[in-house]
């Protein structure tokens, strides 16, 4: 399966390059349930996955204020970090095929993630992927607006020196797909992460993905 002719590939990280979303979502939903915010899996995946940490916490704060009439707990960020990072350090693995895809395509490649810069780089280091993309590793901290705004993908394209409409984005979240489309890039939905449920492909298409694949090996196949 080959996308239209493009000059660069921009990867999301969590759930696309590294199989971290399954860990994040499990821990986040567990912790939120303990403070009384319960979401169905589909609603959670549709609303929150792909957001920057700042926007994620803002959405949760609004929900908590609406439900309970009081501020969102200040301890949430630290509590989440204490629970999720030991599992990231112990369990995180790269999703197969990304390095082969970059080699087969023979195109410049970048990572553009909603994660903070230090956590993004650490995940790439744990999985042995950092050198594949360095120095083109970009965090939502580097732009004014996170996904679903196009800012981060446009920033990555600018740093690569490639026009946005000549870039392909690979994303596993609805917010990421919306960002790719807003950036006028060919946007591929990815369902190869451990967090993917049976409805993910349909949701990514509904968000605007031009095509959906279950593995990196499906792309640039002649």
C-alpha positions in Angstrom: 0.0 0.0 0.0 1.6 3.2 -1.1 0.5 6.8 -0.2 0.8 9.6 -2.7 4.2 10.8 -3.6 5.6 12.6 -0.5 9.0 14.1 0.5 9.0 13.4 4.3 7.5 11.3 7.0 6.4 12.8 10.3 5.6 10.2 13.1 3.7 10.7 16.2 5.5 8.8 19.1 3.2 7.3 21.7 1.2 4.5 20.0 3.0 4.9 16.7 6.7 4.5 17.4 6.6 3.2 21.0 3.9 1.1 22.6 3.3 3.5 25.4 -0.4 4.5 25.0 -1.6 1.2 26.5 0.4 2.0 29.6 -0.6 5.6 29.8 -4.3 5.0 29.2 -4.5 2.2 31.7 -2.8 4.2 34.5 -4.7 7.5 33.7 -8.1 5.9 33.7 -7.3 4.0 36.9 -6.2 7.2 38.7 -9.1 9.3 37.4 -11.5 6.6 38.5 -10.1 7.0 42.0 -11.0 10.7 42.1 -14.5 10.1 40.6 -13.9 10.8 36.9 -15.0 7.7 34.9 -14.9 7.5 31.1 -15.8 4.8 28.7 -12.8 3.5 26.8 -14.0 4.9 23.5 -14.9 8.3 24.9 -11.5 8.5 26.6 -9.6 7.6 23.5 -11.6 10.0 21.4 -11.3 13.0 23.7 -8.0 12.8 25.4 -5.4 10.8 23.5 -3.1 13.0 21.5 -3.5 16.1 23.6 -0.6 18.0 25.1 -0.2 17.6 28.9 -1.4 21.1 29.4 -4.6 20.6 27.3 -5.2 17.2 28.8 -5.2 18.6 32.3 -7.4 21.6 31.2 -10.0 19.2 29.9 -10.0 17.1 33.0 -10.1 20.2 35.2 -13.2 21.4 33.4 -14.9 18.0 33.8 -14.0 17.8 37.5 -15.3 21.3 38.1 -18.6 20.5 36.3 -19.1 17.2 38.1 -18.0 18.1 41.6 -18.1 21.9 41.7 -14.5 22.1 43.0 -11.0 22.4 41.6 -9.2 19.4 40.0 -6.7 17.9 42.5 -3.3 19.6 42.3 -1.6 16.2 43.1 -2.8 14.6 39.9 0.3 15.3 37.8 2.7 14.0 40.4 0.6 11.0 41.3 0.4 10.1 37.6 4.1 10.4 37.1 4.8 8.2 40.1 2.6 5.5 38.7 3.3 5.6 35.0 7.0 6.1 34.7 8.2 3.0 36.6 6.1 1.0 34.1 7.4 3.0 31.1 11.0 2.3 32.3 10.3 -1.4 32.8 7.8 -2.3 30.0 8.2 0.1 27.1 9.0 -1.4 23.7 9.3 -0.1 20.2 6.5 -0.9 17.8 7.9 -3.0 14.9 8.6 -1.6 11.5 9.3 2.1 11.9 13.1 1.8 11.2 12.4 -0.4 8.2 9.8 2.1 6.9 12.2 5.0 7.1 14.8 2.9 5.3 12.4 1.7 2.6 10.9 5.1 2.0 14.4 6.8 1.8 12.8 10.0 3.0 13.7 12.6 5.7 11.8 11.7 8.9 10.8 13.5 12.1 9.0 12.8 15.4 6.3 15.3 16.5 4.7 14.4 19.8 2.4 15.9 22.4 4.7 14.7 25.1 7.1 17.0 26.9 10.5 17.1 25.3 12.4 15.3 28.1 9.8 12.4 28.3 9.7 12.2 24.5 13.5 11.8 24.3 13.6 9.3 27.1 11.0 7.0 25.5 13.0 7.1 22.2 16.2 6.3 24.2 14.6 3.4 26.0 13.5 1.9 22.7 16.7 2.6 20.8 14.9 4.9 18.3 16.4 8.3 19.2 19.3 8.1 16.8 17.0 7.3 13.9 15.4 10.7 14.2 17.8 13.0 16.0 17.8 16.0 15.7 14.3 16.1 14.2 12.5 15.3 17.5 9.8 17.9 18.3 7.5 18.3 21.3 4.3 20.3 21.8 6.3 22.5 24.2 7.9 24.0 21.1 4.7 25.5 19.7 1.9 27.8 20.9 -0.9 25.2 20.4 -0.9 21.4 20.7 -2.8 18.9 18.7 -5.5 19.0 17.2 -4.0 22.4 16.1 -1.6 22.0 13.2 1.3 24.0 14.8 3.5 21.0 15.8 3.4 19.3 12.4 4.0 22.6 10.6 7.0 23.2 12.9 8.4 19.8 12.1 7.9 20.4 8.4 9.6 23.7 8.6 12.6 22.2 10.4 12.8 19.5 7.8 12.7 22.1 5.0 9.7 20.3 3.4 6.4 21.9 2.3 3.5 20.7 4.5 1.6 19.3 1.5 4.6 17.2 0.7 4.7 15.5 4.1 3.0 12.4 5.4 1.9 12.1 9.0 1.4 8.8 10.9 -1.0 9.2 13.8 -2.9 6.9 16.2 -5.3 9.4 17.7 -8.3 11.4 16.5 -6.7 14.6 17.8 -3.5 13.8 15.9 -5.3 13.0 12.7 -7.2 16.3 12.9 -3.8 18.1 13.4 -2.4 16.4 10.3 -5.3 17.3 8.2 -5.3 20.9 9.5 -1.6 21.1 8.5 -2.6 20.0 4.9 -0.5 16.8 5.1 -1.3 13.3 3.9 -2.5 11.7 7.1 -2.3 8.0 7.9 -4.2 6.5 10.8 -2.2 3.8 12.6 -3.9 1.0 14.6 -0.8 -1.1 15.4 -0.4 0.0 19.1 -1.4 -2.2 22.0 -4.1 0.2 23.0 -6.0 -0.1 19.7 -9.6 -1.4 20.1 -11.9 -2.7 17.4 -13.4 0.8 16.6 -10.1 2.7 16.3 -9.8 2.5 12.6 -13.3 3.8 12.0 -12.7 6.7 14.5 -9.5 7.6 12.7 -11.3 7.7 9.4 -14.1 9.7 10.9 -11.5 12.2 12.1 -10.2 12.6 8.5 -7.5 10.0 8.0 -6.8 9.5 4.3 -6.0 5.9 5.0 -5.5 3.5 7.9 -2.9 0.8 8.4 -2.3 -1.7 11.2 1.5 -1.8 10.8 4.3 0.2 9.3 5.0 -2.6 6.9 1.9 -1.8 5.0 3.3 1.5 3.8 5.5 2.0 0.7 5.0 -1.6 -0.4 5.7 -1.8 -4.2 
